[in-house]
Amino acid sequence: MRWTADQMLRRLLPSGAEPLWRDPTGGVQLAEVHTSTAWVGHRISRLQDQTGVRVAFLTRLGEAILPSSQTVLQEGDLVHVMMRTDEIDRVEAAFAKGPDEEGGH
């Protein structure tokens, strides 16, 4: 029940990346990053290439899945990424903007 309440709050109050874990040096973190619906229908590989992150896992329909580079983002997916802590603002902006038009898959 707590998980459901947390997910509802995250959808109601999308305010940047939600850090879930940091390495001891603070240089790398695992975070849930809010993703523009413009990414829906695009492959994980494109998201990774254009944002410079590594997608660790997705939460889809309440279940965690380990995506491949060929996995396509679906509406409602929660994206959990590994990224450098000092790049969080750039990564959030890229996730909010959507994919670049050139070089599409």
Gaussian input, Z-matrix of N, CA and C with variables (Angstrom, degrees):
# hf/3-21g

backbone

0 1
 N
 C     1     B1
 C     2     B2     1     A1
 N     3     B3     2     A2     1     D1
 C     4     B4     3     A3     2     D2
 C     5     B5     4     A4     3     D3
 N     6     B6     5     A5     4     D4
 C     7     B7     6     A6     5     D5
 C     8     B8     7     A7     6     D6
 N     9     B9     8     A8     7     D7
 C    10    B10     9     A9     8     D8
 C    11    B11    10    A10     9     D9
 N    12    B12    11    A11    10    D10
 C    13    B13    12    A12    11    D11
 C    14    B14    13    A13    12    D12
 N    15    B15    14    A14    13    D13
 C    16    B16    15    A15    14    D14
 C    17    B17    16    A16    15    D15
 N    18    B18    17    A17    16    D16
 C    19    B19    18    A18    17    D17
 C    20    B20    19    A19    18    D18
 N    21    B21    20    A20    19    D19
 C    22    B22    21    A21    20    D20
 C    23    B23    22    A22    21    D21
 N    24    B24    23    A23    22    D22
 C    25    B25    24    A24    23    D23
 C    26    B26    25    A25    24    D24
 N    27    B27    26    A26    25    D25
 C    28    B28    27    A27    26    D26
 C    29    B29    28    A28    27    D27
 N    30    B30    29    A29    28    D28
 C    31    B31    30    A30    29    D29
 C    32    B32    31    A31    30    D30
 N    33    B33    32    A32    31    D31
 C    34    B34    33    A33    32    D32
 C    35    B35    34    A34    33    D33
 N    36    B36    35    A35    34    D34
 C    37    B37    36    A36    35    D35
 C    38    B38    37    A37    36    D36
 N    39    B39    38    A38    37    D37
 C    40    B40    39    A39    38    D38
 C    41    B41    40    A40    39    D39
 N    42    B42    41    A41    40    D40
 C    43    B43    42    A42    41    D41
 C    44    B44    43    A43    42    D42
 N    45    B45    44    A44    43    D43
 C    46    B46    45    A45    44    D44
 C    47    B47    46    A46    45    D45
 N    48    B48    47    A47    46    D46
 C    49    B49    48    A48    47    D47
 C    50    B50    49    A49    48    D48
 N    51    B51    50    A50    49    D49
 C    52    B52    51    A51    50    D50
 C    53    B53    52    A52    51    D51
 N    54    B54    53    A53    52    D52
 C    55    B55    54    A54    53    D53
 C    56    B56    55    A55    54    D54
 N    57    B57    56    A56    55    D55
 C    58    B58    57    A57    56    D56
 C    59    B59    58    A58    57    D57
 N    60    B60    59    A59    58    D58
 C    61    B61    60    A60    59    D59
 C    62    B62    61    A61    60    D60
 N    63    B63    62    A62    61    D61
 C    64    B64    63    A63    62    D62
 C    65    B65    64    A64    63    D63
 N    66    B66    65    A65    64    D64
 C    67    B67    66    A66    65    D65
 C    68    B68    67    A67    66    D66
 N    69    B69    68    A68    67    D67
 C    70    B70    69    A69    68    D68
 C    71    B71    70    A70    69    D69
 N    72    B72    71    A71    70    D70
 C    73    B73    72    A72    71    D71
 C    74    B74    73    A73    72    D72
 N    75    B75    74    A74    73    D73
 C    76    B76    75    A75    74    D74
 C    77    B77    76    A76    75    D75
 N    78    B78    77    A77    76    D76
 C    79    B79    78    A78    77    D77
 C    80    B80    79    A79    78    D78
 N    81    B81    80    A80    79    D79
 C    82    B82    81    A81    80    D80
 C    83    B83    82    A82    81    D81
 N    84    B84    83    A83    82    D82
 C    85    B85    84    A84    83    D83
 C    86    B86    85    A85    84    D84
 N    87    B87    86    A86    85    D85
 C    88    B88    87    A87    86    D86
 C    89    B89    88    A88    87    D87
 N    90    B90    89    A89    88    D88
 C    91    B91    90    A90    89    D89
 C    92    B92    91    A91    90    D90
 N    93    B93    92    A92    91    D91
 C    94    B94    93    A93    92    D92
 C    95    B95    94    A94    93    D93
 N    96    B96    95    A95    94    D94
 C    97    B97    96    A96    95    D95
 C    98    B98    97    A97    96    D96
 N    99    B99    98    A98    97    D97
 C   100   B100    99    A99    98    D98
 C   101   B101   100   A100    99    D99
 N   102   B102   101   A101   100   D100
 C   103   B103   102   A102   101   D101
 C   104   B104   103   A103   102   D102
 N   105   B105   104   A104   103   D103
 C   106   B106   105   A105   104   D104
 C   107   B107   106   A106   105   D105
 N   108   B108   107   A107   106   D106
 C   109   B109   108   A108   107   D107
 C   110   B110   109   A109   108   D108
 N   111   B111   110   A110   109   D109
 C   112   B112   111   A111   110   D110
 C   113   B113   112   A112   111   D111
 N   114   B114   113   A113   112   D112
 C   115   B115   114   A114   113   D113
 C   116   B116   115   A115   114   D114
 N   117   B117   116   A116   115   D115
 C   118   B118   117   A117   116   D116
 C   119   B119   118   A118   117   D117
 N   120   B120   119   A119   118   D118
 C   121   B121   120   A120   119   D119
 C   122   B122   121   A121   120   D120
 N   123   B123   122   A122   121   D121
 C   124   B124   123   A123   122   D122
 C   125   B125   124   A124   123   D123
 N   126   B126   125   A125   124   D124
 C   127   B127   126   A126   125   D125
 C   128   B128   127   A127   126   D126
 N   129   B129   128   A128   127   D127
 C   130   B130   129   A129   128   D128
 C   131   B131   130   A130   129   D129
 N   132   B132   131   A131   130   D130
 C   133   B133   132   A132   131   D131
 C   134   B134   133   A133   132   D132
 N   135   B135   134   A134   133   D133
 C   136   B136   135   A135   134   D134
 C   137   B137   136   A136   135   D135
 N   138   B138   137   A137   136   D136
 C   139   B139   138   A138   137   D137
 C   140   B140   139   A139   138   D138
 N   141   B141   140   A140   139   D139
 C   142   B142   141   A141   140   D140
 C   143   B143   142   A142   141   D141
 N   144   B144   143   A143   142   D142
 C   145   B145   144   A144   143   D143
 C   146   B146   145   A145   144   D144
 N   147   B147   146   A146   145   D145
 C   148   B148   147   A147   146   D146
 C   149   B149   148   A148   147   D147
 N   150   B150   149   A149   148   D148
 C   151   B151   150   A150   149   D149
 C   152   B152   151   A151   150   D150
 N   153   B153   152   A152   151   D151
 C   154   B154   153   A153   152   D152
 C   155   B155   154   A154   153   D153
 N   156   B156   155   A155   154   D154
 C   157   B157   156   A156   155   D155
 C   158   B158   157   A157   156   D156
 N   159   B159   158   A158   157   D157
 C   160   B160   159   A159   158   D158
 C   161   B161   160   A160   159   D159
 N   162   B162   161   A161   160   D160
 C   163   B163   162   A162   161   D161
 C   164   B164   163   A163   162   D162
 N   165   B165   164   A164   163   D163
 C   166   B166   165   A165   164   D164
 C   167   B167   166   A166   165   D165
 N   168   B168   167   A167   166   D166
 C   169   B169   168   A168   167   D167
 C   170   B170   169   A169   168   D168
 N   171   B171   170   A170   169   D169
 C   172   B172   171   A171   170   D170
 C   173   B173   172   A172   171   D171
 N   174   B174   173   A173   172   D172
 C   175   B175   174   A174   173   D173
 C   176   B176   175   A175   174   D174
 N   177   B177   176   A176   175   D175
 C   178   B178   177   A177   176   D176
 C   179   B179   178   A178   177   D177
 N   180   B180   179   A179   178   D178
 C   181   B181   180   A180   179   D179
 C   182   B182   181   A181   180   D180
 N   183   B183   182   A182   181   D181
 C   184   B184   183   A183   182   D182
 C   185   B185   184   A184   183   D183
 N   186   B186   185   A185   184   D184
 C   187   B187   186   A186   185   D185
 C   188   B188   187   A187   186   D186
 N   189   B189   188   A188   187   D187
 C   190   B190   189   A189   188   D188
 C   191   B191   190   A190   189   D189
 N   192   B192   191   A191   190   D190
 C   193   B193   192   A192   191   D191
 C   194   B194   193   A193   192   D192
 N   195   B195   194   A194   193   D193
 C   196   B196   195   A195   194   D194
 C   197   B197   196   A196   195   D195
 N   198   B198   197   A197   196   D196
 C   199   B199   198   A198   197   D197
 C   200   B200   199   A199   198   D198
 N   201   B201   200   A200   199   D199
 C   202   B202   201   A201   200   D200
 C   203   B203   202   A202   201   D201
 N   204   B204   203   A203   202   D202
 C   205   B205   204   A204   203   D203
 C   206   B206   205   A205   204   D204
 N   207   B207   206   A206   205   D205
 C   208   B208   207   A207   206   D206
 C   209   B209   208   A208   207   D207
 N   210   B210   209   A209   208   D208
 C   211   B211   210   A210   209   D209
 C   212   B212   211   A211   210   D210
 N   213   B213   212   A212   211   D211
 C   214   B214   213   A213   212   D212
 C   215   B215   214   A214   213   D213
 N   216   B216   215   A215   214   D214
 C   217   B217   216   A216   215   D215
 C   218   B218   217   A217   216   D216
 N   219   B219   218   A218   217   D217
 C   220   B220   219   A219   218   D218
 C   221   B221   220   A220   219   D219
 N   222   B222   221   A221   220   D220
 C   223   B223   222   A222   221   D221
 C   224   B224   223   A223   222   D222
 N   225   B225   224   A224   223   D223
 C   226   B226   225   A225   224   D224
 C   227   B227   226   A226   225   D225
 N   228   B228   227   A227   226   D226
 C   229   B229   228   A228   227   D227
 C   230   B230   229   A229   228   D228
 N   231   B231   230   A230   229   D229
 C   232   B232   231   A231   230   D230
 C   233   B233   232   A232   231   D231
 N   234   B234   233   A233   232   D232
 C   235   B235   234   A234   233   D233
 C   236   B236   235   A235   234   D234
 N   237   B237   236   A236   235   D235
 C   238   B238   237   A237   236   D236
 C   239   B239   238   A238   237   D237
 N   240   B240   239   A239   238   D238
 C   241   B241   240   A240   239   D239
 C   242   B242   241   A241   240   D240
 N   243   B243   242   A242   241   D241
 C   244   B244   243   A243   242   D242
 C   245   B245   244   A244   243   D243
 N   246   B246   245   A245   244   D244
 C   247   B247   246   A246   245   D245
 C   248   B248   247   A247   246   D246
 N   249   B249   248   A248   247   D247
 C   250   B250   249   A249   248   D248
 C   251   B251   250   A250   249   D249
 N   252   B252   251   A251   250   D250
 C   253   B253   252   A252   251   D251
 C   254   B254   253   A253   252   D252
 N   255   B255   254   A254   253   D253
 C   256   B256   255   A255   254   D254
 C   257   B257   256   A256   255   D255
 N   258   B258   257   A257   256   D256
 C   259   B259   258   A258   257   D257
 C   260   B260   259   A259   258   D258
 N   261   B261   260   A260   259   D259
 C   262   B262   261   A261   260   D260
 C   263   B263   262   A262   261   D261
 N   264   B264   263   A263   262   D262
 C   265   B265   264   A264   263   D263
 C   266   B266   265   A265   264   D264
 N   267   B267   266   A266   265   D265
 C   268   B268   267   A267   266   D266
 C   269   B269   268   A268   267   D267
 N   270   B270   269   A269   268   D268
 C   271   B271   270   A270   269   D269
 C   272   B272   271   A271   270   D270
 N   273   B273   272   A272   271   D271
 C   274   B274   273   A273   272   D272
 C   275   B275   274   A274   273   D273
 N   276   B276   275   A275   274   D274
 C   277   B277   276   A276   275   D275
 C   278   B278   277   A277   276   D276
 N   279   B279   278   A278   277   D277
 C   280   B280   279   A279   278   D278
 C   281   B281   280   A280   279   D279
 N   282   B282   281   A281   280   D280
 C   283   B283   282   A282   281   D281
 C   284   B284   283   A283   282   D282
 N   285   B285   284   A284   283   D283
 C   286   B286   285   A285   284   D284
 C   287   B287   286   A286   285   D285
 N   288   B288   287   A287   286   D286
 C   289   B289   288   A288   287   D287
 C   290   B290   289   A289   288   D288
 N   291   B291   290   A290   289   D289
 C   292   B292   291   A291   290   D290
 C   293   B293   292   A292   291   D291
 N   294   B294   293   A293   292   D292
 C   295   B295   294   A294   293   D293
 C   296   B296   295   A295   294   D294
 N   297   B297   296   A296   295   D295
 C   298   B298   297   A297   296   D296
 C   299   B299   298   A298   297   D297
 N   300   B300   299   A299   298   D298
 C   301   B301   300   A300   299   D299
 C   302   B302   301   A301   300   D300
 N   303   B303   302   A302   301   D301
 C   304   B304   303   A303   302   D302
 C   305   B305   304   A304   303   D303
 N   306   B306   305   A305   304   D304
 C   307   B307   306   A306   305   D305
 C   308   B308   307   A307   306   D306
 N   309   B309   308   A308   307   D307
 C   310   B310   309   A309   308   D308
 C   311   B311   310   A310   309   D309
 N   312   B312   311   A311   310   D310
 C   313   B313   312   A312   311   D311
 C   314   B314   313   A313   312   D312

   B1=1.4522
   B2=1.5314
   B3=1.3384
   B4=1.4628
   B5=1.5292
   B6=1.3572
   B7=1.4600
   B8=1.5274
   B9=1.3099
   B10=1.4644
   B11=1.5215
   B12=1.3209
   B13=1.4644
   B14=1.5276
   B15=1.3375
   B16=1.4650
   B17=1.5208
   B18=1.3248
   B19=1.4668
   B20=1.5288
   B21=1.3092
   B22=1.4705
   B23=1.5271
   B24=1.3278
   B25=1.4632
   B26=1.5177
   B27=1.3219
   B28=1.4682
   B29=1.5162
   B30=1.3161
   B31=1.4653
   B32=1.5277
   B33=1.3084
   B34=1.4562
   B35=1.5226
   B36=1.3281
   B37=1.4629
   B38=1.5271
   B39=1.3512
   B40=1.4609
   B41=1.5231
   B42=1.3243
   B43=1.4612
   B44=1.5181
   B45=1.3211
   B46=1.4543
   B47=1.5080
   B48=1.3202
   B49=1.4572
   B50=1.5199
   B51=1.3161
   B52=1.4625
   B53=1.5200
   B54=1.3524
   B55=1.4601
   B56=1.5251
   B57=1.3368
   B58=1.4608
   B59=1.5216
   B60=1.3434
   B61=1.4535
   B62=1.5235
   B63=1.3269
   B64=1.4761
   B65=1.5104
   B66=1.3448
   B67=1.4584
   B68=1.5356
   B69=1.3299
   B70=1.4668
   B71=1.5269
   B72=1.3238
   B73=1.4663
   B74=1.5258
   B75=1.3235
   B76=1.4615
   B77=1.5192
   B78=1.3349
   B79=1.4591
   B80=1.5122
   B81=1.3401
   B82=1.4591
   B83=1.5192
   B84=1.3261
   B85=1.4672
   B86=1.5245
   B87=1.3232
   B88=1.4576
   B89=1.5108
   B90=1.3331
   B91=1.4626
   B92=1.5143
   B93=1.3173
   B94=1.4594
   B95=1.5260
   B96=1.3266
   B97=1.4559
   B98=1.5215
   B99=1.3237
   B100=1.4579
   B101=1.5163
   B102=1.3284
   B103=1.4494
   B104=1.5161
   B105=1.3344
   B106=1.4595
   B107=1.5236
   B108=1.3278
   B109=1.4649
   B110=1.5280
   B111=1.3417
   B112=1.4706
   B113=1.5290
   B114=1.3392
   B115=1.4624
   B116=1.5258
   B117=1.3287
   B118=1.4689
   B119=1.5313
   B120=1.3278
   B121=1.4603
   B122=1.5187
   B123=1.3379
   B124=1.4658
   B125=1.5212
   B126=1.3294
   B127=1.4599
   B128=1.5236
   B129=1.3221
   B130=1.4599
   B131=1.5283
   B132=1.3395
   B133=1.4663
   B134=1.5264
   B135=1.3145
   B136=1.4657
   B137=1.5358
   B138=1.3109
   B139=1.4635
   B140=1.5261
   B141=1.3350
   B142=1.4616
   B143=1.5261
   B144=1.3291
   B145=1.4703
   B146=1.5227
   B147=1.3215
   B148=1.4611
   B149=1.5244
   B150=1.3174
   B151=1.4649
   B152=1.5262
   B153=1.3278
   B154=1.4587
   B155=1.5136
   B156=1.3297
   B157=1.4669
   B158=1.5163
   B159=1.3222
   B160=1.4504
   B161=1.5200
   B162=1.3221
   B163=1.4588
   B164=1.5215
   B165=1.3249
   B166=1.4626
   B167=1.5317
   B168=1.3424
   B169=1.4584
   B170=1.5217
   B171=1.3272
   B172=1.4645
   B173=1.5175
   B174=1.3018
   B175=1.4581
   B176=1.5180
   B177=1.3140
   B178=1.4597
   B179=1.5215
   B180=1.3267
   B181=1.4636
   B182=1.5238
   B183=1.3496
   B184=1.4540
   B185=1.5143
   B186=1.3490
   B187=1.4532
   B188=1.5121
   B189=1.3345
   B190=1.4620
   B191=1.5194
   B192=1.3498
   B193=1.4591
   B194=1.5226
   B195=1.3201
   B196=1.4538
   B197=1.5240
   B198=1.3232
   B199=1.4588
   B200=1.5283
   B201=1.3155
   B202=1.4650
   B203=1.5230
   B204=1.3116
   B205=1.4607
   B206=1.5286
   B207=1.3243
   B208=1.4651
   B209=1.5365
   B210=1.3292
   B211=1.4607
   B212=1.5243
   B213=1.3141
   B214=1.4622
   B215=1.5235
   B216=1.3317
   B217=1.4619
   B218=1.5198
   B219=1.3205
   B220=1.4566
   B221=1.5230
   B222=1.3204
   B223=1.4608
   B224=1.5198
   B225=1.3277
   B226=1.4591
   B227=1.5112
   B228=1.3539
   B229=1.4593
   B230=1.5255
   B231=1.3219
   B232=1.4602
   B233=1.5183
   B234=1.3285
   B235=1.4615
   B236=1.5228
   B237=1.3257
   B238=1.4582
   B239=1.5197
   B240=1.3266
   B241=1.4564
   B242=1.5179
   B243=1.3336
   B244=1.4529
   B245=1.5177
   B246=1.3326
   B247=1.4609
   B248=1.5162
   B249=1.3333
   B250=1.4598
   B251=1.5273
   B252=1.3029
   B253=1.4565
   B254=1.5251
   B255=1.3310
   B256=1.4589
   B257=1.5322
   B258=1.3249
   B259=1.4620
   B260=1.5268
   B261=1.3195
   B262=1.4583
   B263=1.5263
   B264=1.3315
   B265=1.4649
   B266=1.5249
   B267=1.3310
   B268=1.4666
   B269=1.5302
   B270=1.3283
   B271=1.4638
   B272=1.5338
   B273=1.3271
   B274=1.4702
   B275=1.5276
   B276=1.3335
   B277=1.4705
   B278=1.5251
   B279=1.3291
   B280=1.4660
   B281=1.5355
   B282=1.3360
   B283=1.4666
   B284=1.5295
   B285=1.3184
   B286=1.4623
   B287=1.5238
   B288=1.3341
   B289=1.4648
   B290=1.5259
   B291=1.3136
   B292=1.4576
   B293=1.5109
   B294=1.3402
   B295=1.4562
   B296=1.5236
   B297=1.3423
   B298=1.4567
   B299=1.5241
   B300=1.3124
   B301=1.4595
   B302=1.5148
   B303=1.3426
   B304=1.4687
   B305=1.5109
   B306=1.3093
   B307=1.4572
   B308=1.5070
   B309=1.3160
   B310=1.4600
   B311=1.5036
   B312=1.3348
   B313=1.4723
   B314=1.4912
   A1=111.03
   A2=116.50
   A3=119.97
   A4=111.15
   A5=116.82
   A6=120.73
   A7=110.07
   A8=117.43
   A9=121.69
   A10=110.78
   A11=117.50
   A12=120.56
   A13=111.07
   A14=117.43
   A15=120.76
   A16=111.02
   A17=116.63
   A18=120.19
   A19=111.25
   A20=117.04
   A21=120.43
   A22=110.28
   A23=116.92
   A24=120.13
   A25=111.38
   A26=117.62
   A27=120.63
   A28=111.29
   A29=117.25
   A30=120.02
   A31=111.59
   A32=116.68
   A33=119.97
   A34=111.92
   A35=116.35
   A36=121.33
   A37=111.14
   A38=118.16
   A39=118.46
   A40=110.65
   A41=116.53
   A42=119.43
   A43=110.59
   A44=116.02
   A45=119.55
   A46=112.35
   A47=114.35
   A48=120.96
   A49=110.96
   A50=115.10
   A51=122.38
   A52=107.88
   A53=119.40
   A54=119.35
   A55=111.11
   A56=115.81
   A57=121.67
   A58=111.80
   A59=116.99
   A60=122.55
   A61=108.92
   A62=117.14
   A63=123.08
   A64=108.17
   A65=115.64
   A66=117.94
   A67=108.02
   A68=118.68
   A69=121.01
   A70=114.50
   A71=118.29
   A72=119.77
   A73=112.00
   A74=117.09
   A75=121.47
   A76=113.64
   A77=117.73
   A78=121.04
   A79=115.34
   A80=117.16
   A81=122.31
   A82=107.93
   A83=115.11
   A84=118.12
   A85=111.08
   A86=114.03
   A87=123.03
   A88=105.21
   A89=116.84
   A90=119.77
   A91=110.67
   A92=115.62
   A93=121.31
   A94=105.51
   A95=116.07
   A96=120.40
   A97=108.52
   A98=116.02
   A99=120.99
   A100=109.05
   A101=115.90
   A102=122.57
   A103=110.51
   A104=116.57
   A105=121.95
   A106=109.64
   A107=116.54
   A108=119.97
   A109=111.26
   A110=117.70
   A111=120.56
   A112=111.49
   A113=118.43
   A114=121.63
   A115=112.05
   A116=118.78
   A117=121.77
   A118=108.53
   A119=115.13
   A120=120.93
   A121=113.68
   A122=117.35
   A123=121.35
   A124=109.82
   A125=115.37
   A126=121.09
   A127=112.21
   A128=114.08
   A129=121.50
   A130=109.93
   A131=116.97
   A132=120.10
   A133=111.14
   A134=117.90
   A135=120.80
   A136=110.47
   A137=116.55
   A138=121.13
   A139=110.16
   A140=116.54
   A141=120.56
   A142=111.30
   A143=117.31
   A144=121.41
   A145=111.53
   A146=116.95
   A147=120.13
   A148=113.83
   A149=117.86
   A150=119.19
   A151=113.28
   A152=117.23
   A153=120.42
   A154=115.05
   A155=117.53
   A156=121.51
   A157=109.60
   A158=115.74
   A159=122.04
   A160=106.98
   A161=117.70
   A162=120.65
   A163=107.53
   A164=116.01
   A165=122.09
   A166=110.64
   A167=115.44
   A168=120.53
   A169=109.52
   A170=114.91
   A171=122.40
   A172=107.84
   A173=116.23
   A174=120.21
   A175=105.19
   A176=115.30
   A177=122.08
   A178=108.34
   A179=115.35
   A180=121.57
   A181=111.02
   A182=116.18
   A183=121.27
   A184=115.16
   A185=118.28
   A186=121.05
   A187=110.52
   A188=116.34
   A189=121.40
   A190=108.81
   A191=115.75
   A192=120.11
   A193=109.04
   A194=115.51
   A195=121.96
   A196=107.01
   A197=117.76
   A198=119.92
   A199=111.84
   A200=115.15
   A201=120.84
   A202=106.85
   A203=117.20
   A204=120.02
   A205=110.89
   A206=117.03
   A207=121.70
   A208=113.42
   A209=117.46
   A210=120.77
   A211=109.77
   A212=116.66
   A213=122.88
   A214=108.66
   A215=115.85
   A216=119.95
   A217=110.49
   A218=115.36
   A219=121.87
   A220=109.51
   A221=115.17
   A222=119.74
   A223=109.12
   A224=116.40
   A225=121.93
   A226=114.43
   A227=118.23
   A228=120.09
   A229=110.39
   A230=116.49
   A231=122.14
   A232=105.54
   A233=116.93
   A234=122.40
   A235=109.46
   A236=116.20
   A237=123.27
   A238=107.07
   A239=117.03
   A240=121.28
   A241=112.38
   A242=115.29
   A243=122.75
   A244=106.01
   A245=116.30
   A246=120.20
   A247=109.98
   A248=114.74
   A249=120.57
   A250=107.56
   A251=116.71
   A252=122.32
   A253=112.07
   A254=117.05
   A255=119.63
   A256=113.83
   A257=117.85
   A258=121.52
   A259=113.00
   A260=117.57
   A261=120.84
   A262=112.87
   A263=118.73
   A264=120.35
   A265=111.26
   A266=116.64
   A267=120.59
   A268=110.82
   A269=116.79
   A270=121.32
   A271=110.40
   A272=117.70
   A273=120.67
   A274=110.79
   A275=117.12
   A276=121.01
   A277=110.66
   A278=117.69
   A279=121.38
   A280=111.26
   A281=117.03
   A282=120.74
   A283=110.87
   A284=117.17
   A285=121.46
   A286=111.91
   A287=116.63
   A288=122.10
   A289=112.18
   A290=116.33
   A291=120.16
   A292=109.88
   A293=116.54
   A294=120.26
   A295=112.90
   A296=115.14
   A297=120.59
   A298=107.47
   A299=115.75
   A300=120.17
   A301=113.07
   A302=116.94
   A303=118.53
   A304=110.28
   A305=115.48
   A306=121.56
   A307=113.66
   A308=118.43
   A309=120.80
   A310=113.27
   A311=115.32
   A312=121.24
   A313=108.40
   D1=-38.67
   D2=179.42
   D3=-63.02
   D4=-41.04
   D5=178.68
   D6=-57.86
   D7=-45.64
   D8=179.97
   D9=-60.66
   D10=-44.28
   D11=179.24
   D12=-63.68
   D13=-40.86
   D14=177.43
   D15=-62.01
   D16=-43.16
   D17=-179.23
   D18=-65.87
   D19=-38.85
   D20=178.61
   D21=-63.80
   D22=-44.07
   D23=178.59
   D24=-63.05
   D25=-40.90
   D26=179.49
   D27=-62.82
   D28=-35.65
   D29=179.31
   D30=-75.95
   D31=-31.62
   D32=179.22
   D33=-77.52
   D34=-33.23
   D35=-175.63
   D36=-123.24
   D37=62.56
   D38=-179.56
   D39=-70.54
   D40=107.41
   D41=-175.56
   D42=-131.62
   D43=67.96
   D44=177.10
   D45=81.38
   D46=-167.69
   D47=-176.80
   D48=-75.01
   D49=143.63
   D50=175.87
   D51=-104.00
   D52=103.90
   D53=179.45
   D54=-67.23
   D55=132.59
   D56=-179.58
   D57=-110.08
   D58=-26.78
   D59=-178.46
   D60=-160.28
   D61=146.17
   D62=173.43
   D63=-131.75
   D64=144.35
   D65=175.75
   D66=-71.58
   D67=162.97
   D68=-175.62
   D69=-57.62
   D70=-27.74
   D71=179.67
   D72=-82.74
   D73=-14.35
   D74=-178.80
   D75=80.97
   D76=6.89
   D77=-176.83
   D78=-83.37
   D79=-25.48
   D80=-177.35
   D81=-130.14
   D82=142.40
   D83=177.71
   D84=-140.07
   D85=155.25
   D86=170.22
   D87=-100.41
   D88=127.65
   D89=-178.39
   D90=-144.55
   D91=149.45
   D92=168.52
   D93=-86.01
   D94=122.56
   D95=-178.69
   D96=-112.01
   D97=129.26
   D98=179.28
   D99=-69.03
   D100=132.08
   D101=-170.67
   D102=-116.46
   D103=132.43
   D104=175.55
   D105=-62.07
   D106=146.61
   D107=176.26
   D108=-65.13
   D109=-12.82
   D110=176.07
   D111=-63.19
   D112=-21.33
   D113=178.22
   D114=-80.81
   D115=-16.96
   D116=-179.43
   D117=-59.67
   D118=132.27
   D119=-179.06
   D120=92.90
   D121=-3.11
   D122=178.90
   D123=-104.95
   D124=151.82
   D125=-179.42
   D126=-73.65
   D127=151.76
   D128=174.77
   D129=-55.65
   D130=-38.90
   D131=-178.81
   D132=-58.93
   D133=-38.37
   D134=179.00
   D135=-68.53
   D136=-43.29
   D137=177.84
   D138=-58.36
   D139=-45.88
   D140=-179.95
   D141=-65.18
   D142=-45.74
   D143=-178.68
   D144=-60.69
   D145=-41.99
   D146=-173.64
   D147=-85.28
   D148=-16.77
   D149=-178.34
   D150=-112.32
   D151=-15.85
   D152=179.57
   D153=76.73
   D154=19.88
   D155=178.49
   D156=-108.17
   D157=170.87
   D158=171.55
   D159=-115.20
   D160=120.45
   D161=177.85
   D162=-75.19
   D163=116.24
   D164=-178.41
   D165=-79.83
   D166=-46.42
   D167=177.48
   D168=-165.20
   D169=165.06
   D170=174.88
   D171=-116.52
   D172=150.67
   D173=166.18
   D174=-108.22
   D175=116.34
   D176=-177.60
   D177=-124.91
   D178=120.47
   D179=179.88
   D180=53.99
   D181=37.96
   D182=175.54
   D183=83.89
   D184=0.52
   D185=179.66
   D186=-119.26
   D187=138.87
   D188=177.35
   D189=-77.69
   D190=135.50
   D191=175.41
   D192=-132.42
   D193=146.24
   D194=174.75
   D195=-93.68
   D196=108.14
   D197=-175.96
   D198=-80.05
   D199=156.54
   D200=169.92
   D201=-98.73
   D202=175.64
   D203=178.39
   D204=-64.58
   D205=-20.61
   D206=-179.09
   D207=-89.09
   D208=-9.82
   D209=179.42
   D210=-60.62
   D211=135.46
   D212=-179.78
   D213=-102.37
   D214=132.36
   D215=178.10
   D216=-65.97
   D217=137.14
   D218=177.85
   D219=-115.36
   D220=157.94
   D221=177.37
   D222=-58.50
   D223=133.83
   D224=178.70
   D225=92.22
   D226=-8.65
   D227=177.61
   D228=-63.56
   D229=138.65
   D230=171.71
   D231=-102.60
   D232=124.99
   D233=-173.77
   D234=-102.42
   D235=124.24
   D236=179.98
   D237=-112.66
   D238=121.47
   D239=-173.43
   D240=-124.72
   D241=154.43
   D242=168.69
   D243=-98.97
   D244=132.16
   D245=-179.44
   D246=-154.16
   D247=162.42
   D248=173.72
   D249=-70.71
   D250=134.14
   D251=-178.06
   D252=-59.27
   D253=-35.52
   D254=-178.43
   D255=-75.85
   D256=-2.41
   D257=179.35
   D258=-108.07
   D259=10.54
   D260=-173.74
   D261=-59.22
   D262=-41.33
   D263=-178.95
   D264=-64.84
   D265=-42.91
   D266=179.24
   D267=-64.99
   D268=-42.14
   D269=-179.54
   D270=-65.57
   D271=-45.74
   D272=177.89
   D273=-57.77
   D274=-42.34
   D275=-179.70
   D276=-64.02
   D277=-42.11
   D278=180.00
   D279=-66.41
   D280=-39.10
   D281=178.00
   D282=-67.63
   D283=-36.05
   D284=-179.39
   D285=-73.95
   D286=-34.10
   D287=-176.00
   D288=-72.16
   D289=-43.31
   D290=-173.75
   D291=103.23
   D292=176.66
   D293=-174.89
   D294=-71.19
   D295=149.30
   D296=172.14
   D297=-68.98
   D298=147.97
   D299=-177.49
   D300=-70.12
   D301=-41.16
   D302=-177.70
   D303=-74.94
   D304=150.85
   D305=176.44
   D306=71.19
   D307=29.39
   D308=-177.78
   D309=-71.81
   D310=160.12
   D311=177.34
   D312=-101.40

